[in-house]
Amino acid sequence: MKWSDQPPNWNTPIGEKIDRFLQAVAERFPDYSDTIVVFGSATIHLRLDPTFTSADADLRVSSKDIMPFKALTEDIGMGKSGKDEGIFYLDITPPSAFKSTESWYGRAHTETRHGIKIMMPQVRDVLVGKLHRYRKPSVIGIEPKDLRAFLRVQELSGGHPTEAELLKDVLLCPHAWHLQMSGAVTDFRRNLEDLWPLLYHKPLDVKEQIIRPLMHEMELSGYTESQDWMELVRALVPTRL
């Protein structure tokens, strides 16, 4: 899909900033050999639309201690301390910060810049990642900047992701449909249900379009007594929406 898997363009406003950080990483940490993942809206900027900008760029560092990398962003003038002043910053995150489909890793773009290994998810996986965003109980509706991302990608790509494409991808997030310990549905489900009418002008039937197909898949595999099966059964009738 050309809308999702274009290679990144580093000659963009955000691309040049990230590239400067990568060069600084290579200079300060010459023995660093792990992968840095660029995700979030910066991926849309780099892979689809260089005019689509954000206040920050998310970089997932595969390291037990991310504080030296955070300090580096401050030293080169792209640290989070400039957030309140409206200065563009790099948000250095641990590996757990990016969640998406179970297939994102295998279809991501990879390359090496300044000796640093880079991985960048496809746009489709970045959009699904936005559905994992945490929501306070009092929040109503999907995060406006996430809706903006979906609508902009749809506008530029001639309608992608289509209903079928997005359904296919959210079915690759089976654990996102399990109930929370409180018995409430996940933020992922709430975000998707709020997004669907805005994107496709009709409601999403989560039980029939997602949970039952996931259960059917487990039936075919013979996992009807597994914990995952039981979680999906519980999700058919959540205690709290």
Backbone as CSV, one residue per row, in Angstrom:
resi,resn,N_x,N_y,N_z,CA_x,CA_y,CA_z,C_x,C_y,C_z
1,MET,0.834,-1.194,0.000,0.000,0.000,0.000,0.871,1.246,0.000
2,LYS,0.819,2.008,-1.047,1.682,3.170,-1.153,1.381,4.230,-0.086
3,TRP,0.145,4.244,0.385,-0.203,5.251,1.393,0.483,4.965,2.727
4,SER,0.890,3.736,2.936,1.389,3.356,4.254,2.874,3.059,4.305
5,ASP,3.454,2.588,3.198,4.822,2.088,3.293,5.856,2.889,2.504
6,GLN,5.572,4.151,2.264,6.578,4.998,1.613,7.811,5.103,2.509
7,PRO,9.008,5.121,1.941,10.204,5.301,2.777,10.230,6.706,3.364
8,PRO,10.863,6.894,4.517,10.884,8.222,5.144,11.712,9.222,4.357
9,ASN,11.263,10.470,4.395,11.992,11.575,3.779,12.657,12.363,4.903
10,TRP,13.952,12.257,5.006,14.668,12.919,6.103,14.903,14.401,5.837
11,ASN,14.662,14.839,4.607,14.843,16.257,4.263,13.560,17.041,4.509
12,THR,13.044,16.921,5.706,11.841,17.626,6.128,12.167,18.314,7.449
13,PRO,11.339,19.247,7.893,11.646,19.948,9.154,11.873,19.013,10.340
14,ILE,10.990,18.033,10.513,11.160,17.114,11.634,12.240,16.083,11.328
15,GLY,12.324,15.659,10.079,13.351,14.700,9.694,14.754,15.212,9.985
16,GLU,15.002,16.474,9.687,16.328,17.045,9.922,16.647,17.127,11.414
17,LYS,15.629,17.378,12.240,15.844,17.449,13.687,16.158,16.065,14.260
18,ILE,15.402,15.076,13.830,15.659,13.721,14.309,17.032,13.257,13.843
19,ASP,17.376,13.596,12.622,18.671,13.199,12.080,19.815,13.826,12.883
20,ARG,19.629,15.055,13.322,20.657,15.714,14.142,20.809,15.003,15.478
21,PHE,19.694,14.556,16.029,19.752,13.794,17.277,20.496,12.478,17.062
22,LEU,20.217,11.782,15.967,20.876,10.507,15.697,22.385,10.692,15.560
23,GLN,22.775,11.766,14.919,24.203,12.058,14.791,24.826,12.307,16.163
24,ALA,24.087,13.010,17.016,24.583,13.286,18.369,24.684,12.003,19.184
25,VAL,23.721,11.075,18.993,23.779,9.784,19.678,25.036,9.032,19.268
26,ALA,25.316,9.018,17.969,26.498,8.312,17.471,27.784,8.892,18.047
27,GLU,27.803,10.212,18.234,29.007,10.858,18.761,29.166,10.646,20.267
28,ARG,28.058,10.725,21.017,28.154,10.616,22.478,28.169,9.172,22.962
29,PHE,27.466,8.296,22.257,27.385,6.892,22.673,27.877,5.988,21.537
30,PRO,29.153,6.013,21.242,29.672,5.272,20.081,29.463,3.763,20.161
31,ASP,29.220,3.240,21.357,29.026,1.796,21.504,27.549,1.399,21.477
32,TYR,26.655,2.368,21.290,25.233,2.056,21.275,24.912,1.236,20.028
33,SER,24.314,0.070,20.234,24.064,-0.833,19.103,22.600,-1.262,18.989
34,ASP,21.748,-0.760,19.863,20.333,-1.118,19.794,19.598,-0.257,18.770
35,THR,18.307,-0.524,18.622,17.488,0.160,17.624,16.689,1.297,18.244
36,ILE,16.576,2.400,17.521,15.711,3.502,17.915,14.492,3.486,16.988
37,VAL,13.315,3.489,17.589,12.067,3.447,16.823,11.450,4.841,16.792
38,VAL,11.185,5.352,15.598,10.487,6.621,15.423,9.015,6.287,15.209
39,PHE,8.142,6.809,16.065,6.720,6.492,15.938,5.883,7.745,16.158
40,GLY,4.576,7.575,16.224,3.692,8.723,16.416,3.531,9.543,15.145
41,SER,3.072,10.782,15.321,2.766,11.646,14.176,3.988,11.978,13.331
42,ALA,5.169,11.890,13.929,6.387,12.137,13.152,6.501,11.166,11.985
43,THR,5.977,9.961,12.152,6.021,8.980,11.076,5.155,9.420,9.898
44,ILE,3.997,9.982,10.197,3.129,10.497,9.131,3.841,11.631,8.399
45,HIS,4.509,12.489,9.144,5.272,13.601,8.571,6.374,13.083,7.647
46,LEU,7.089,12.066,8.091,8.243,11.570,7.343,7.876,10.655,6.178
47,ARG,6.762,9.932,6.309,6.452,8.918,5.314,5.312,9.282,4.375
48,LEU,4.555,10.347,4.718,3.387,10.649,3.889,3.199,12.126,3.600
49,ASP,3.349,12.972,4.624,2.987,14.380,4.463,3.932,15.278,5.266
50,PRO,4.921,15.903,4.626,5.870,16.751,5.349,5.253,18.031,5.912
51,THR,3.997,18.318,5.557,3.331,19.493,6.140,2.565,19.123,7.405
52,PHE,2.455,17.824,7.679,1.743,17.369,8.878,2.731,17.409,10.045
53,THR,2.590,18.390,10.897,3.563,18.587,11.969,2.926,18.402,13.337
54,SER,3.782,18.221,14.318,3.348,18.043,15.696,4.310,18.812,16.592
55,ALA,3.933,18.940,17.855,4.777,19.671,18.805,6.011,18.875,19.191
56,ASP,5.996,17.575,18.887,7.117,16.737,19.292,7.259,15.565,18.335
57,ALA,8.312,14.801,18.539,8.516,13.548,17.826,8.826,12.486,18.866
58,ASP,8.192,11.324,18.726,8.367,10.237,19.687,9.459,9.289,19.213
59,LEU,10.424,9.041,20.082,11.522,8.129,19.777,11.624,7.088,20.877
60,ARG,11.463,5.841,20.514,11.554,4.745,21.474,12.973,4.215,21.493
61,VAL,13.619,4.326,22.641,15.007,3.887,22.785,15.049,2.537,23.475
62,SER,15.721,1.581,22.858,15.841,0.244,23.439,17.032,0.216,24.390
63,SER,16.829,0.760,25.555,17.886,0.823,26.553,17.263,0.782,27.936
64,LYS,17.941,0.153,28.894,17.424,0.080,30.253,17.365,1.457,30.898
65,ASP,18.279,2.318,30.517,18.347,3.664,31.084,18.206,4.682,29.961
66,ILE,17.044,5.338,29.896,16.825,6.312,28.831,17.221,7.729,29.245
67,MET,17.573,7.915,30.503,17.880,9.258,30.985,19.058,9.906,30.261
68,PRO,20.137,9.182,29.934,21.217,9.818,29.171,20.763,10.351,27.817
69,PHE,19.788,9.676,27.206,19.279,10.122,25.912,18.385,11.352,26.082
70,LYS,17.634,11.373,27.179,16.843,12.569,27.482,17.769,13.761,27.722
71,ALA,18.845,13.517,28.436,19.813,14.592,28.700,20.429,15.103,27.405
72,LEU,20.668,14.196,26.487,21.237,14.587,25.198,20.290,15.511,24.439
73,THR,18.982,15.214,24.468,18.036,16.091,23.772,18.060,17.502,24.362
74,GLU,18.257,17.602,25.669,18.352,18.918,26.309,19.610,19.640,25.836
75,ASP,20.703,18.907,25.737,21.978,19.512,25.348,21.954,20.061,23.925
76,ILE,21.159,19.453,23.053,21.122,19.923,21.660,19.906,20.822,21.402
77,GLY,19.222,21.222,22.482,18.130,22.182,22.346,16.807,21.598,21.891
78,MET,16.616,20.278,22.063,15.354,19.654,21.676,14.802,18.811,22.810
79,GLY,15.012,19.273,24.040,14.537,18.544,25.203,13.110,18.908,25.570
80,LYS,12.536,18.106,26.450,11.147,18.299,26.846,10.962,19.547,27.703
81,SER,12.048,20.103,28.223,11.947,21.306,29.048,11.413,22.495,28.251
82,GLY,11.514,22.428,26.930,11.019,23.521,26.097,9.562,23.387,25.712
83,LYS,8.901,22.345,26.228,7.511,22.077,25.858,6.587,23.240,26.187
84,ASP,6.696,23.776,27.393,5.793,24.850,27.816,6.016,26.146,27.042
85,GLU,7.194,26.297,26.459,7.480,27.495,25.655,7.102,27.303,24.190
86,GLY,6.539,26.140,23.885,6.132,25.872,22.507,7.273,25.481,21.599
87,ILE,8.399,25.072,22.186,9.557,24.668,21.394,9.426,23.188,21.016
88,PHE,9.690,22.869,19.768,9.650,21.477,19.326,10.623,20.642,20.159
89,TYR,10.183,19.460,20.559,11.056,18.619,21.374,10.962,17.159,20.949
90,LEU,11.964,16.402,21.349,11.992,14.969,21.115,11.594,14.270,22.408
91,ASP,10.589,13.443,22.334,10.106,12.723,23.506,10.735,11.332,23.496
92,ILE,11.726,11.127,24.356,12.423,9.853,24.436,11.636,8.922,25.352
93,THR,11.255,7.757,24.842,10.379,6.864,25.588,11.010,5.476,25.740
94,PRO,10.545,4.711,26.722,10.980,3.311,26.851,10.245,2.440,25.836
95,PRO,10.674,1.188,25.667,10.037,0.307,24.672,8.541,0.136,24.855
96,SER,8.043,0.195,26.087,6.619,-0.047,26.332,5.717,1.070,25.839
97,ALA,6.289,2.201,25.437,5.480,3.371,25.073,4.723,3.190,23.766
98,PHE,5.241,2.368,22.863,4.573,2.203,21.569,3.882,0.857,21.493
99,LYS,2.570,0.891,21.346,1.771,-0.311,21.158,1.017,-0.178,19.843
100,SER,0.940,-1.264,19.109,0.208,-1.229,17.843,-0.270,-2.640,17.533
101,THR,-0.355,-2.981,16.256,-0.745,-4.326,15.870,0.380,-5.293,16.212
102,GLU,0.031,-6.565,16.274,1.054,-7.569,16.541,1.974,-7.779,15.331
103,SER,1.652,-7.152,14.206,2.440,-7.326,12.983,3.328,-6.131,12.661
104,TRP,3.284,-5.068,13.472,3.969,-3.834,13.095,5.463,-4.047,12.923
105,TYR,6.052,-4.847,13.781,7.506,-5.012,13.775,7.999,-5.611,12.461
106,GLY,7.233,-6.587,11.945,7.672,-7.285,10.744,7.505,-6.495,9.466
107,ARG,6.698,-5.429,9.469,6.496,-4.664,8.237,7.017,-3.229,8.348
108,ALA,7.783,-2.953,9.394,8.346,-1.617,9.568,9.530,-1.388,8.627
109,HIS,9.770,-0.122,8.334,10.946,0.271,7.548,12.163,0.278,8.464
110,THR,13.264,-0.237,7.985,14.501,-0.220,8.763,15.637,0.360,7.922
111,GLU,16.511,1.079,8.582,17.708,1.601,7.926,18.721,1.991,8.991
112,THR,19.897,2.375,8.550,20.947,2.816,9.461,21.352,4.228,9.099
113,ARG,21.362,5.121,10.104,21.770,6.506,9.898,22.824,6.869,10.942
114,HIS,23.946,7.358,10.466,25.068,7.711,11.347,25.488,6.514,12.198
115,GLY,25.310,5.319,11.657,25.680,4.110,12.376,24.636,3.649,13.374
116,ILE,23.498,4.337,13.449,22.433,3.996,14.384,21.318,3.258,13.632
117,LYS,20.879,2.148,14.184,19.793,1.388,13.574,18.455,2.089,13.846
118,ILE,17.705,2.306,12.784,16.419,2.999,12.870,15.311,2.069,12.400
119,MET,14.201,2.119,13.098,13.012,1.387,12.679,11.832,2.354,12.699
120,MET,11.009,2.305,11.657,9.873,3.210,11.556,8.638,2.429,11.107
121,PRO,7.598,2.376,11.934,6.390,1.629,11.565,5.729,2.209,10.324
122,GLN,4.922,1.373,9.665,4.097,1.871,8.579,3.056,2.837,9.151
123,VAL,2.553,3.700,8.292,1.542,4.669,8.727,0.334,3.955,9.317
124,ARG,-0.062,2.842,8.737,-1.229,2.107,9.233,-1.022,1.672,10.681
125,ASP,0.195,1.254,11.019,0.467,0.804,12.377,0.574,1.978,13.347
126,VAL,1.013,3.112,12.849,1.055,4.314,13.681,-0.362,4.757,14.037
127,LEU,-1.269,4.699,13.079,-2.658,5.076,13.355,-3.277,4.142,14.395
128,VAL,-3.045,2.857,14.253,-3.567,1.918,15.245,-2.945,2.196,16.613
129,GLY,-1.675,2.571,16.616,-1.024,2.900,17.875,-1.717,4.037,18.605
130,LYS,-2.277,4.968,17.863,-2.970,6.095,18.491,-4.232,5.654,19.224
131,LEU,-4.808,4.547,18.820,-6.013,4.039,19.468,-5.716,3.487,20.863
132,HIS,-4.460,3.213,21.147,-4.066,2.717,22.465,-3.922,3.851,23.482
133,ARG,-4.147,5.072,23.071,-3.923,6.205,23.970,-4.793,6.106,25.231
134,TYR,-4.168,6.399,26.369,-4.876,6.400,27.653,-5.899,7.535,27.684
135,ARG,-7.073,7.230,28.262,-8.119,8.236,28.423,-8.553,8.296,29.874
136,LYS,-8.596,9.490,30.417,-9.154,9.651,31.754,-10.642,9.330,31.685
137,PRO,-11.207,8.772,32.769,-12.626,8.388,32.745,-13.574,9.522,32.358
138,SER,-13.182,10.751,32.666,-14.069,11.881,32.386,-13.985,12.377,30.945
139,VAL,-13.009,11.884,30.192,-12.805,12.361,28.820,-13.875,11.785,27.899
140,ILE,-14.437,12.642,27.068,-15.447,12.223,26.099,-14.882,12.394,24.691
141,GLY,-14.903,11.328,23.914,-14.447,11.431,22.531,-12.961,11.152,22.377
142,ILE,-12.578,10.811,21.162,-11.194,10.529,20.839,-10.372,11.816,20.902
143,GLU,-9.094,11.684,21.225,-8.189,12.837,21.281,-8.224,13.580,19.944
144,PRO,-8.478,14.898,19.951,-8.594,15.643,18.687,-7.400,15.486,17.755
145,LYS,-6.179,15.453,18.299,-5.012,15.346,17.410,-4.924,13.957,16.769
146,ASP,-5.490,12.950,17.437,-5.512,11.614,16.835,-6.541,11.547,15.712
147,LEU,-7.691,12.168,15.929,-8.696,12.242,14.861,-8.129,13.000,13.672
148,ARG,-7.410,14.080,13.946,-6.791,14.866,12.874,-5.848,13.997,12.046
149,ALA,-5.099,13.132,12.699,-4.170,12.259,11.986,-4.919,11.303,11.066
150,PHE,-5.961,10.671,11.574,-6.746,9.748,10.753,-7.355,10.465,9.544
151,LEU,-7.936,11.630,9.786,-8.600,12.353,8.702,-7.605,12.837,7.656
152,ARG,-6.433,13.275,8.104,-5.421,13.764,7.156,-4.881,12.620,6.292
153,VAL,-4.621,11.483,6.911,-4.142,10.332,6.152,-5.211,9.894,5.153
154,GLN,-6.452,9.868,5.598,-7.551,9.482,4.711,-7.664,10.450,3.532
155,GLU,-7.509,11.744,3.816,-7.613,12.759,2.778,-6.500,12.613,1.741
156,LEU,-5.278,12.399,2.198,-4.129,12.338,1.302,-4.058,11.042,0.500
157,SER,-4.606,9.982,1.070,-4.400,8.660,0.485,-5.573,8.173,-0.352
158,GLY,-6.592,9.003,-0.501,-7.748,8.567,-1.275,-8.658,7.622,-0.518
159,GLY,-8.706,7.776,0.814,-9.657,6.990,1.589,-9.087,5.904,2.470
160,HIS,-7.763,5.813,2.581,-7.154,4.819,3.460,-6.948,5.400,4.862
161,PRO,-7.081,4.571,5.879,-7.486,3.175,5.812,-8.984,3.030,5.564
162,THR,-9.337,2.109,4.697,-10.748,1.801,4.488,-11.274,1.051,5.710
163,GLU,-12.590,0.870,5.763,-13.175,0.104,6.868,-12.540,-1.282,6.953
164,ALA,-12.419,-1.937,5.821,-11.874,-3.296,5.808,-10.428,-3.307,6.287
165,GLU,-9.657,-2.308,5.868,-8.250,-2.253,6.270,-8.099,-2.019,7.765
166,LEU,-8.885,-1.102,8.300,-8.767,-0.810,9.721,-9.284,-1.973,10.565
167,LEU,-10.357,-2.604,10.123,-10.842,-3.792,10.825,-9.781,-4.885,10.838
168,LYS,-9.134,-5.082,9.719,-8.086,-6.105,9.633,-6.969,-5.815,10.625
169,ASP,-6.614,-4.538,10.764,-5.515,-4.179,11.654,-5.899,-4.249,13.125
170,VAL,-7.121,-3.832,13.474,-7.491,-3.891,14.891,-7.732,-5.334,15.336
171,LEU,-8.019,-6.223,14.385,-8.105,-7.640,14.730,-6.735,-8.225,15.040
172,LEU,-5.684,-7.490,14.680,-4.312,-7.883,15.016,-3.907,-7.358,16.387
173,CYS,-4.884,-6.899,17.162,-4.652,-6.400,18.524,-5.573,-7.159,19.485
174,PRO,-5.498,-8.486,19.524,-6.483,-9.265,20.285,-6.558,-8.914,21.765
175,HIS,-5.424,-8.613,22.384,-5.443,-8.340,23.820,-6.023,-6.968,24.149
176,ALA,-6.178,-6.132,23.149,-6.780,-4.815,23.384,-8.280,-4.927,23.643
177,TRP,-8.846,-6.113,23.430,-10.282,-6.301,23.617,-10.618,-6.986,24.924
178,HIS,-9.609,-7.357,25.697,-9.851,-7.926,27.014,-10.344,-6.831,27.951
179,LEU,-11.132,-7.199,28.917,-11.608,-6.219,29.894,-10.500,-5.867,30.868
180,GLN,-10.553,-4.658,31.397,-9.636,-4.270,32.442,-10.027,-4.965,33.737
181,MET,-9.150,-4.901,34.746,-9.413,-5.563,36.016,-10.729,-5.092,36.632
182,SER,-11.094,-3.853,36.380,-12.326,-3.293,36.932,-13.577,-3.814,36.231
183,GLY,-13.380,-4.516,35.118,-14.510,-4.965,34.320,-14.899,-3.985,33.235
184,ALA,-14.148,-2.884,33.141,-14.429,-1.860,32.135,-13.757,-2.207,30.813
185,VAL,-14.319,-1.701,29.728,-13.697,-1.897,28.424,-12.411,-1.069,28.362
186,THR,-11.520,-1.439,27.456,-10.234,-0.756,27.343,-10.381,0.604,26.675
187,ASP,-9.377,1.446,26.882,-9.343,2.736,26.190,-9.275,2.520,24.681
188,PHE,-8.588,1.477,24.257,-8.495,1.153,22.833,-9.891,1.006,22.230
189,ARG,-10.734,0.254,22.906,-12.099,0.037,22.407,-12.894,1.343,22.408
190,ARG,-12.784,2.109,23.466,-13.510,3.375,23.545,-13.074,4.319,22.433
191,ASN,-11.765,4.394,22.203,-11.250,5.276,21.151,-11.741,4.842,19.774
192,LEU,-11.736,3.537,19.532,-12.158,3.053,18.222,-13.652,3.278,18.001
193,GLU,-14.445,3.040,19.023,-15.885,3.252,18.886,-16.216,4.723,18.661
194,ASP,-15.434,5.626,19.251,-15.655,7.052,19.028,-15.166,7.491,17.651
195,LEU,-14.100,6.852,17.187,-13.528,7.218,15.892,-14.411,6.780,14.722
196,TRP,-14.976,5.598,14.813,-15.630,4.965,13.656,-16.694,5.858,12.995
197,PRO,-17.642,6.423,13.754,-18.662,7.262,13.095,-18.072,8.518,12.455
198,LEU,-16.985,9.015,13.010,-16.359,10.217,12.461,-15.601,9.910,11.170
199,LEU,-15.126,8.688,11.063,-14.337,8.305,9.898,-15.186,7.652,8.812
200,TYR,-16.182,6.850,9.234,-16.958,6.074,8.267,-18.459,6.373,8.319
201,HIS,-18.856,7.307,9.165,-20.244,7.809,9.206,-21.272,6.744,9.574
202,LYS,-20.856,5.816,10.415,-21.776,4.823,10.958,-21.119,4.199,12.177
203,PRO,-21.925,3.647,13.082,-21.347,3.064,14.295,-20.644,1.743,14.014
204,LEU,-19.731,1.391,14.905,-19.029,0.114,14.827,-19.697,-0.869,15.773
205,ASP,-20.010,-2.051,15.285,-20.570,-3.110,16.118,-19.406,-3.960,16.619
206,VAL,-18.885,-3.619,17.778,-17.687,-4.275,18.293,-17.901,-5.770,18.484
207,LYS,-19.037,-6.149,19.011,-19.277,-7.570,19.279,-19.266,-8.397,18.000
208,GLU,-19.999,-7.910,16.973,-20.146,-8.705,15.755,-18.988,-8.538,14.779
209,GLN,-18.371,-7.361,14.758,-17.323,-7.109,13.780,-15.927,-7.415,14.293
210,ILE,-15.772,-7.516,15.614,-14.431,-7.724,16.157,-14.363,-8.902,17.136
211,ILE,-15.124,-8.842,18.209,-14.959,-9.857,19.249,-15.370,-11.242,18.756
212,ARG,-16.520,-11.341,18.085,-16.935,-12.665,17.595,-15.979,-13.218,16.535
213,PRO,-15.481,-12.417,15.598,-14.466,-12.952,14.677,-13.198,-13.431,15.396
214,LEU,-12.783,-12.726,16.455,-11.626,-13.178,17.224,-11.916,-14.500,17.920
215,MET,-13.126,-14.630,18.450,-13.506,-15.877,19.091,-13.575,-17.022,18.078
216,HIS,-14.085,-16.725,16.895,-14.168,-17.743,15.845,-12.774,-18.220,15.458
217,GLU,-11.842,-17.291,15.397,-10.457,-17.653,15.071,-9.886,-18.601,16.125
218,MET,-10.197,-18.344,17.394,-9.719,-19.214,18.456,-10.430,-20.565,18.432
219,GLU,-11.707,-20.560,18.050,-12.451,-21.819,17.918,-11.785,-22.722,16.884
220,LEU,-11.433,-22.132,15.751,-10.803,-22.909,14.686,-9.458,-23.476,15.118
221,SER,-8.804,-22.773,16.047,-7.493,-23.223,16.527,-7.604,-24.132,17.741
222,GLY,-8.832,-24.315,18.257,-9.038,-25.206,19.381,-8.691,-24.621,20.736
223,TYR,-8.700,-23.285,20.838,-8.321,-22.643,22.101,-9.533,-22.147,22.881
224,THR,-10.588,-22.951,22.929,-11.816,-22.494,23.573,-11.798,-22.619,25.096
225,GLU,-10.727,-23.133,25.656,-10.607,-23.204,27.108,-9.436,-22.369,27.621
226,SER,-8.892,-21.536,26.766,-7.745,-20.724,27.164,-8.188,-19.465,27.904
227,GLN,-7.229,-18.815,28.573,-7.526,-17.572,29.274,-7.953,-16.490,28.290
228,ASP,-7.317,-16.441,27.122,-7.678,-15.440,26.112,-9.122,-15.635,25.648
229,TRP,-9.526,-16.892,25.508,-10.910,-17.182,25.120,-11.879,-16.651,26.166
230,MET,-11.588,-16.922,27.426,-12.467,-16.481,28.497,-12.545,-14.960,28.567
231,GLU,-11.438,-14.299,28.311,-11.425,-12.832,28.325,-12.321,-12.278,27.225
232,LEU,-12.298,-12.896,26.057,-13.148,-12.434,24.959,-14.619,-12.700,25.265
233,VAL,-14.913,-13.829,25.910,-16.297,-14.119,26.315,-16.787,-13.049,27.281
234,ARG,-15.943,-12.679,28.232,-16.307,-11.638,29.200,-16.512,-10.300,28.498
235,ALA,-15.706,-10.041,27.469,-15.785,-8.760,26.766,-17.087,-8.590,25.993
236,LEU,-17.794,-9.693,25.740,-19.080,-9.592,25.047,-20.112,-8.847,25.909
237,VAL,-19.943,-8.975,27.223,-20.876,-8.304,28.143,-20.059,-7.602,29.217
238,PRO,-19.443,-6.482,28.873,-18.592,-5.781,29.845,-19.394,-5.262,31.040
239,THR,-18.738,-5.220,32.180,-19.379,-4.690,33.377,-19.563,-3.190,33.277
240,ARG,-18.550,-2.531,32.713,-18.598,-1.078,32.574,-18.147,-0.671,31.184
241,LEU,-18.908,0.190,30.570,-18.523,0.762,29.287,-17.732,2.032,29.515
